Amino acid sequence: MVEHRPSLLPPPLGTLLDGRYRLDRLIGQGGMGAVYEACTPEGEPVAVKLLLEIPRSKRGTLTISRFLREAKLMADLDSPHIVPALDAGWDDALGLPFLVLPLLRGLDLADLLAKLEVLSPQLAVRIACQACRALVAAHEAGVVHRDIKPENLFLDHDEQGRINVRVLDFGIAKSLAEDGQLTATGNVMGTPHYMSPEQALSSKHVDGRTDVWSLGATLYRALCGEVPFGLAATPTEVLLALHTRPVPALQSQAPWIEPELAAVVHGALIRDPAARCPSAAALLAALEPHAGGSTTLCADMLASLPAELRTRQAVLAELPDRWPEPSASETAAELPGREPDPLLGKVLGDRFTLTRVMGRGGMGSVYEAEAAGGGRVAVKVIEEQWPPRPSPSFSGKPAAASPPPTPSGWCTATSSPPTCSCTRCRTARCGSRSATSASPST
């Protein structure tokens, strides 16, 4: 039995956290933590997330590890649609970890849906498109969010009324390269009504397609006002529905939805991950034609669904049981403008055939692979970089980079790699070569 210490009350306003951050306003409090508006020594407003309840057991150590790992993941991910971590640490006086984030102005999608109930298709699609871009960046870095839902999509307003959708809360995110110690086999994490069928069985053995499902469920909710299995009242009932019942037709709840858009939403909600929309990039490409020519958002777009649209009856969609196969060009370049990946189809270690790019990050790529004995696995291929990428620092000072390695195997004969046009290099600066390659790329 796990023993918990009593829940701590949120620190009082005026508390100086770690001697640096003055807590000025309690923004919100959840089951295990609280978020404050705070002020830096320089007078800049920031948001501070505090973990208030930590179990007295090994589980407590894992809770702290996940919290601090969230800071590192958010610092590593580079996207305007992901909230970056500015600082993280431990307050000795309180005995609690904290995470410092930019202070956002606006509301989350759950709050917007509570006010409007149902969004116009164009508004819902634009929000989903911006969220897709965040997921593309996360999945390229080998990170799966595992808790996409309306509460974690924040509509950040600037002074001109422009809105930028930000994905929040990477607290239960999964790195495809991690050793798995933070997520035990059989453990289930996430929010049941937005959880994919495979994640409902185990949160450990999932990839980016679980986020595709969750974003599809979020878009379904925004378009019709109901979650896909809204009649399921308990997590057990949701699990049963996920594995035994088809997703109710979106147009049965919102008959005004065009059949092409309904088909895209249902393509993201196919039970079998192998038949589902394969990536956030593919979902983005399928949604963009329904965004009205742009994915930009502004405050005056946040309005109720027009009454005349509610009375419209669109042609019924033919719901897919499999996402359409991509064309040869789309298969070769998973994202627009990207060179074909030279490792696809290669066999590594005489055992693993690389079949699909699951994500790319600063140090390499994660592939789906078919094992020689059958079954599918994730394989991370590490690539050397020039110059070495410094590790993230939360002190406000850049971490010192390690001395550059002796260059060997560059695509050119020089040790300071210039511009290169070889097919393996994915950027203008040469210096990336597969760690699995025995000979230099040319």
Buried (B, 14 or more C-beta within 10 A) or exposed (E): EEEEEEEBEBBEEEBBBBEBBBBBEBBEBEEBBBBBBBBBEEEEEBBBBBBBBBBEEEEBEBBBEBBBBBBBBBBBBEBBBBBBBBBBBEBEEBEBBBBBBBBBEBBBBBBBBEEBEBBBBBBBBBBBBBBBBBBBBBBBBBBBBBBBBBBBBBBBBEEEEEBBBBBBBBBBBBBBBBEEEBBEEEEBBBBBBBBBBBBBBBBBBBBBBBBBBBBBBBBBBBBBBBBBBBEBEEBEEBBBBBEEEEBBBBBEBBBBBBBEBBBBBBBBBBBEBEEBBBBBBBBBBBBBEBBBEEBBBEBEBBEEBEEEEEEEEBEEBEBBEEBEEBEEEBEEBBBEEEEEBEBBEBEBEEEBBBBBBBBBBEBBBBBBBBEEEEEBEBBBBEBBBBEBEEEBEBEEEEEEEEEEEEBEBBBBEEEEBEEBEBEBBEEEBBBBBBEBBEEBBE
